Amino acid sequence: MNTESNERRVLTSEKFAVDLVPVTLNDGRVVDKHRITHPGAVIILPVLDDGRVVMIRNFRYSVGRELWELPAGTLEVGEDPALCAGRELIEEAGYEASSIEPISAFFTMPGLCTERMHAYVARGLTHVGQALEENEHIEVEIVTMDDALAMIRDGRIEDGKTIATLLMHHVYG
């Protein structure tokens, strides 16, 4: 399957764009596929000195309810992901980190979207207070790592990026 070069932008929004991409199938037919073009994002696993994890409860209008998550945010075009991670950690969780180290990076929805999520672990945390954007309503919760893993098992954590990051950290340290 090949993608053709004559893509067409059909929507531009503040955080992403939607392109119509002609794709040549194995049998030679050309079909149009939608692709969300996204600048990328970060997710941060904030670990306190005692090993507990700083999580957030975030209302997500797209699913109509509050989700348990790790702090995360969209990259500005050209922004260093580690700097974005530090900014988003303060904004959403209210903590500043003395160290932010990469865990991994992964595509969130490769069948539809170009978003690449950069996962970090943040340590040496100092509480500085949240700096939420006006449209955000986020509550900070501190849980043990064992509780976070149990929340994955029993379905309380449903956010894919949070599940992936917690499990990668648990498995690979």
Beta strands, then each sheet from edge to edge (+ up, - down):
strand 1: 2-3
strand 2: 8-12
strand 3: 17-24
strand 4: 30-37
strand 5: 41-46
strand 6: 53-60
strand 7: 65-69
strand 8: 72-74
strand 9: 95-107
strand 10: 116-127
strand 11: 138-143
sheet 1: 1+ 3- 2+
sheet 2: 1+ 3- 4+
sheet 3: 8+ 5- 10- 9+
sheet 4: 7+ 6- 11+
end
